[in-house]
């Protein structure tokens, strides 16, 4: 069994035992080939998991410049992600 979930503006395919982040269930596929597609989400479908920890993403540099004005600005950004271990997919 697998499910396609929406997480942070992107879609991710998950199966039980994987480690991902979870927000909304969009599609559920079963082993027999049956597929449940939501409009836009599958009603009553849940992805059950436990928090496996936190990690930090890569450090990003945001550099802005206006030509001929002498304006330059550098900022940094580093996102924090939560890892979730998928236990089960319920309908």
Secondary structure, 3 states (H helix, E strand, C coil): CEEEEEECCEEEEEECCCEECCCEEEEEECCCCCEEECCCCCCCCEEEEEEEEEEECCCEEEEEEECCCCEEEEEEECCEEEEEEEEEEEC
